[in-house]
């Protein structure tokens, strides 16, 4: 059943604009996540000692001005520019969110338009900005760095969900039915995904990526000496410079092993989910993509350990995480909405979603 507003050319044009802007937001958010990962991997997170400027300037200053602003923090121009590039990209993403909210303002009372989701996206980007500031002012405190990564994934996911909602609305009008509820197995899979993303961020922010040498063993042992209490102590002191980490080897080994175990648990859960819904032609392809990306992530993780965390490979591992989030959200969308589409409108199958 179509909403009368679908006959309005202005309404249709506004939806089309928002559809493409939200898709651009997904791609741009992924770019910002990768730029943040690159900044962290080249130790440029504190390339600028202040925020939002760099040594008090909106562009990286020369050494003389930097020395006057922060005499105790020597300027490393390459790292400062990397940090500022990340900030410029993040600010542009924030501007894109504001444009989406402004364009959606006049649609907020239209039936089916995801206005609340737009506001949630705006709130997320504001929180991300605060985390960006805290990352610098709290000197790479692992809790903030990890939450900053999760926030970036949430912004990307919010843009994707907004795109799917607007795309469906622009194609078929308002769906006047309730979506299928997620089963407990879906809930477990989503919970394990968030947990694994958090463990990956915790591993990176505590510089535990190569705390275990070798695979499948860790430092030539199946269960090495590990300090779980210290490794996952979430009330670390605020104040020290956490560049290169503060934890001892056994704590970092615990973090690394925890990340491995989380990945194994997620993959087993995805296997169970794929088997449970193997006959659901709407969702099973996306569950296959999720399982494939999870395997790819495992392979990249193993390669990072064996090759001592080369920069390009570590960046690919972050890219794999963004792919897994996207595949998961597309699978969830297919499960909740895919089978109950009206016959007069296209069903949101995996093939069509790939052309979103």
C-alpha positions as CSV (number, residue, x, y, z in Angstrom):
1,X,0.0,0.0,0.0
2,X,1.5,3.3,-1.1
3,X,1.6,6.5,0.8
4,X,0.0,9.4,-1.1
5,X,3.3,11.3,-0.6
6,X,4.9,9.0,-3.1
7,X,2.9,10.7,-5.8
8,X,4.5,14.0,-4.9
9,X,7.5,14.7,-7.2
10,X,9.2,16.9,-4.6
11,X,8.9,14.1,-2.0
12,X,10.3,11.5,-4.4
13,X,13.2,13.8,-5.3
14,X,14.0,14.5,-1.7
15,X,14.0,10.8,-0.9
16,X,16.3,10.0,-3.8
17,X,18.7,12.7,-2.6
18,X,18.7,11.3,0.9
19,X,19.1,7.8,-0.5
20,X,22.4,8.7,-2.2
21,X,23.6,10.8,0.6
22,X,23.1,8.0,3.1
23,X,25.0,5.6,0.8
24,X,27.8,8.2,0.5
25,X,27.7,8.3,4.3
26,X,28.4,4.6,4.6
27,X,31.4,4.8,2.3
28,X,32.7,8.0,3.9
29,X,32.3,6.6,7.4
30,X,34.3,3.5,6.4
31,X,37.0,5.8,5.0
32,X,37.1,7.7,8.3
33,X,37.4,4.4,10.2
34,X,40.4,3.4,8.0
35,X,42.0,6.8,8.4
36,X,41.7,6.5,12.1
37,X,43.2,3.0,12.0
38,X,46.1,4.3,9.9
39,X,46.6,7.2,12.3
40,X,46.8,4.8,15.2
41,X,49.1,2.3,13.4
42,X,51.7,4.9,12.5
43,X,51.6,6.2,16.1
44,X,50.2,9.6,15.0
45,X,47.3,9.7,17.5
46,X,49.2,12.3,19.5
47,X,50.8,14.0,16.5
48,X,48.9,17.1,17.6
49,X,49.0,17.7,21.4
50,X,45.8,19.7,21.5
51,X,42.3,19.6,20.0
52,X,40.6,20.6,17.7
53,X,43.6,22.5,16.3
54,X,47.2,21.5,16.0
55,X,49.6,23.4,18.1
56,X,46.9,26.1,18.3
57,X,46.5,26.3,14.5
58,X,43.9,24.9,12.1
59,X,46.7,23.6,9.9
60,X,50.0,22.0,10.9
61,X,52.3,25.0,11.7
62,X,56.1,25.2,11.2
63,X,58.5,24.1,13.9
64,X,59.0,27.6,15.3
65,X,55.3,28.1,16.0
66,X,54.9,24.6,17.4
67,X,57.8,25.2,19.8
68,X,56.2,28.4,21.1
69,X,52.8,26.6,21.6
70,X,54.1,23.3,23.2
71,X,57.8,23.5,24.0
72,X,57.8,20.0,25.5
73,X,56.2,18.3,22.5
74,X,58.5,18.4,19.4
75,X,56.7,18.7,16.1
76,X,56.7,15.6,13.9
77,X,55.2,17.1,10.8
78,X,54.2,13.8,9.1
79,X,52.4,12.5,12.1
80,X,50.7,15.9,12.8
81,X,49.4,16.0,9.2
82,X,48.1,12.4,9.5
83,X,46.2,13.3,12.6
84,X,44.8,16.5,11.1
85,X,43.8,14.6,7.9
86,X,41.8,12.3,10.1
87,X,40.2,15.2,11.8
88,X,39.3,16.9,8.5
89,X,37.7,13.7,7.2
90,X,35.8,13.2,10.5
91,X,34.6,16.9,10.4
92,X,33.4,16.4,6.8
93,X,31.5,13.3,7.9
94,X,29.8,15.3,10.6
95,X,28.8,17.9,8.0
96,X,27.3,15.2,5.9
97,X,25.2,14.0,8.9
98,X,24.0,17.6,9.4
99,X,23.0,17.8,5.7
100,X,21.0,14.6,6.0
101,X,19.2,15.9,9.1
102,X,18.4,19.2,7.5
103,X,17.1,17.6,4.3
104,X,15.0,15.2,6.4
105,X,13.5,18.0,8.5
106,X,10.6,18.6,6.2
107,X,9.9,14.9,5.9
108,X,9.8,14.3,9.7
109,X,6.0,14.0,9.8
110,X,5.7,11.8,6.7
111,X,4.6,8.3,7.5
112,X,7.5,5.9,7.4
113,X,10.3,8.4,7.2
114,X,13.1,7.4,9.7
115,X,13.4,10.8,11.3
116,X,14.3,9.4,14.7
117,X,17.1,7.4,13.1
118,X,18.5,10.7,11.6
119,X,18.5,12.2,15.1
120,X,20.3,9.2,16.5
121,X,22.9,9.5,13.8
122,X,23.4,13.1,14.7
123,X,23.8,12.2,18.4
124,X,26.3,9.5,17.5
125,X,28.5,11.9,15.4
126,X,28.5,14.4,18.3
127,X,29.6,11.7,20.7
128,X,32.3,10.7,18.2
129,X,33.6,14.2,18.2
130,X,33.8,14.2,21.9
131,X,35.7,10.8,21.9
132,X,38.1,12.3,19.3
133,X,38.8,15.1,21.7
134,X,39.2,12.7,24.7
135,X,41.5,10.5,22.7
136,X,44.0,13.4,22.5
137,X,43.4,15.0,25.9
138,X,43.5,11.7,27.8
139,X,46.5,10.7,25.8
140,X,45.2,7.5,24.1
141,X,43.5,6.1,27.1
142,X,42.5,2.6,25.9
143,X,38.9,2.8,27.1
144,X,38.3,6.0,25.0
145,X,40.2,4.6,21.9
146,X,38.1,1.4,22.0
147,X,34.8,3.3,22.4
148,X,35.9,5.7,19.6
149,X,36.3,2.7,17.2
150,X,32.9,1.2,18.3
151,X,31.4,4.7,17.7
152,X,32.8,4.8,14.2
153,X,31.3,1.4,13.4
154,X,28.0,2.6,14.9
155,X,28.0,5.7,12.7
156,X,28.7,3.6,9.6
157,X,25.9,1.2,10.6
158,X,23.5,4.0,11.2
159,X,24.1,5.4,7.7
160,X,23.6,2.0,6.2
161,X,20.3,1.4,8.1
162,X,19.1,4.9,7.1
163,X,20.0,4.1,3.5
164,X,18.0,0.8,3.6
165,X,15.0,2.5,5.2
166,X,15.0,5.4,2.7
167,X,15.6,3.1,-0.3
168,X,12.6,0.9,0.7
169,X,10.4,3.9,1.2
170,X,11.3,5.4,-2.1
171,X,10.7,2.1,-4.0
172,X,7.6,0.8,-2.4
173,X,5.9,3.3,-0.1
174,X,5.2,2.6,3.5
175,X,5.2,-0.9,4.8
176,X,2.2,-1.3,7.0
177,X,3.3,-4.5,8.8
178,X,5.4,-5.4,11.7
179,X,8.9,-6.8,10.9
180,X,9.9,-10.3,12.0
181,X,11.4,-10.3,15.4
182,X,15.0,-11.3,15.9
183,X,15.3,-14.7,17.5
184,X,17.6,-15.4,20.5
185,X,20.3,-16.8,18.1
186,X,20.3,-13.6,16.2
187,X,20.7,-11.7,19.5
188,X,23.7,-13.9,20.5
189,X,25.4,-13.4,17.1
190,X,24.9,-9.6,17.3
191,X,26.2,-9.6,20.9
192,X,29.3,-11.6,19.9
193,X,30.0,-9.3,17.0
194,X,29.9,-6.2,19.2
195,X,32.1,-8.0,21.8
196,X,34.6,-9.0,19.1
197,X,34.8,-5.5,17.7
198,X,35.4,-4.2,21.3
199,X,38.1,-6.9,21.8
200,X,39.8,-5.9,18.6
201,X,39.8,-2.3,19.7
202,X,41.1,-3.2,23.1
203,X,43.8,-5.3,21.5
204,X,44.9,-2.5,19.3
205,X,44.7,0.3,21.9
206,X,46.8,-1.8,24.3
207,X,49.3,-2.7,21.6
208,X,48.7,-6.5,22.1
209,X,48.5,-7.4,18.4
210,X,51.7,-9.4,18.5
211,X,51.7,-10.2,22.2
212,X,51.4,-13.8,21.1
213,X,53.9,-15.1,18.6
214,X,52.9,-18.0,16.5
215,X,49.6,-19.7,15.6
216,X,47.6,-21.6,16.8
217,X,49.8,-21.6,19.9
218,X,50.8,-18.4,21.8
219,X,54.5,-18.1,22.4
220,X,54.9,-21.8,21.8
221,X,52.3,-22.7,24.4
222,X,48.7,-23.7,24.1
223,X,47.8,-21.8,27.3
224,X,50.6,-19.4,28.1
225,X,51.0,-17.5,31.3
226,X,48.4,-14.7,31.3
227,X,47.2,-11.9,33.6
228,X,43.5,-11.6,32.8
229,X,42.8,-9.3,35.7
230,X,45.3,-6.7,34.6
231,X,44.7,-7.2,30.9
232,X,41.0,-6.4,31.3
233,X,41.2,-4.0,34.1
234,X,38.9,-1.2,32.9
235,X,39.7,1.4,35.5
236,X,43.2,2.1,34.3
237,X,44.7,5.4,35.6
238,X,43.9,8.4,33.5
239,X,46.9,10.6,32.8
240,X,49.9,8.5,31.6
241,X,50.8,8.6,27.9
242,X,49.4,5.3,26.6
243,X,51.3,5.5,23.3
244,X,52.8,2.0,22.9
245,X,50.9,0.8,25.9
246,X,51.4,0.5,29.6
247,X,50.7,-3.2,30.3
248,X,53.2,-6.0,31.0
249,X,53.6,-9.0,28.6
250,X,51.3,-11.4,30.5
251,X,48.4,-8.9,30.5
252,X,48.9,-8.3,26.8
253,X,48.9,-12.0,26.1
254,X,45.6,-12.3,27.9
255,X,44.1,-9.6,25.7
256,X,45.4,-11.3,22.6
257,X,44.1,-14.7,23.5
258,X,40.8,-13.2,24.5
259,X,40.5,-11.7,21.0
260,X,41.2,-15.1,19.4
261,X,38.6,-16.8,21.6
262,X,36.1,-14.1,20.8
263,X,36.7,-14.7,17.0
264,X,36.2,-18.4,17.4
265,X,33.0,-18.0,19.3
266,X,31.6,-15.6,16.7
267,X,32.4,-17.9,13.9
268,X,30.8,-20.9,15.6
269,X,27.7,-18.8,16.2
270,X,27.6,-17.7,12.6
271,X,27.8,-21.4,11.5
272,X,24.8,-22.2,13.7
273,X,22.9,-19.2,12.3
274,X,23.7,-20.2,8.8
275,X,22.6,-23.8,9.4
276,X,19.4,-22.7,11.1
277,X,18.3,-20.5,8.2
278,X,19.9,-22.4,5.4
279,X,16.6,-22.7,3.6
280,X,15.6,-19.1,3.9
281,X,16.5,-17.8,0.4
282,X,16.2,-14.2,1.5
283,X,18.8,-14.3,4.3
284,X,21.0,-17.3,3.7
285,X,23.2,-15.6,1.1
286,X,24.0,-12.8,3.5
287,X,24.7,-15.3,6.3
288,X,27.2,-17.0,3.8
289,X,28.8,-13.6,3.2
290,X,29.1,-13.1,7.0
291,X,30.7,-16.4,7.5
292,X,33.1,-15.8,4.5
293,X,34.2,-12.4,5.9
294,X,34.6,-13.9,9.3
295,X,37.0,-16.5,7.8
296,X,38.8,-13.8,5.9
297,X,39.2,-11.8,9.2
298,X,40.6,-14.9,10.9
299,X,43.1,-15.4,8.0
300,X,44.2,-11.7,8.2
301,X,44.6,-12.0,12.0
302,X,46.8,-15.0,11.7
303,X,48.9,-13.4,8.9
304,X,49.3,-10.3,11.1
305,X,50.7,-12.4,13.9
306,X,53.0,-14.5,11.7
307,X,54.3,-11.4,9.7
308,X,54.7,-9.2,12.8
309,X,51.8,-6.8,12.1
310,X,52.8,-5.1,8.8
311,X,51.0,-1.8,8.4
312,X,49.1,-2.7,5.2
313,X,47.9,-6.0,6.6
314,X,46.7,-4.5,9.9
315,X,44.8,-1.9,7.9
316,X,43.2,-4.7,5.9
317,X,42.1,-6.3,9.1
318,X,40.3,-3.1,10.1
319,X,38.7,-3.0,6.6
320,X,37.5,-6.6,7.2
321,X,35.8,-5.6,10.4
322,X,33.8,-2.9,8.5
323,X,32.8,-5.4,5.9
324,X,31.6,-7.8,8.6
325,X,29.5,-5.0,10.2
326,X,27.9,-4.2,6.8
327,X,27.2,-7.8,5.9
328,X,25.7,-8.4,9.3
329,X,23.3,-5.4,9.0
330,X,22.3,-6.5,5.5
331,X,21.6,-10.0,6.9
332,X,19.5,-8.5,9.7
333,X,17.6,-6.3,7.3
334,X,16.9,-9.3,5.0
335,X,15.6,-11.4,7.9
336,X,13.3,-8.7,9.3
337,X,11.9,-7.4,6.1
338,X,12.8,-9.5,3.2
339,X,10.1,-12.1,3.0
340,X,7.1,-10.0,3.8
341,X,7.4,-7.5,1.0
342,X,4.1,-6.8,-0.8
343,X,3.9,-8.7,-4.2
344,X,3.4,-5.4,-5.9
345,X,6.8,-4.2,-4.8
346,X,10.3,-5.7,-5.1
347,X,11.3,-8.1,-2.4
348,X,14.5,-7.1,-0.5
349,X,16.5,-10.1,-1.5
350,X,20.2,-10.4,-1.2
351,X,20.7,-9.8,-5.0
352,X,18.7,-6.5,-4.8
353,X,20.5,-5.3,-1.7
354,X,23.8,-5.7,-3.5
355,X,22.5,-3.0,-5.9
356,X,21.5,-0.6,-3.1
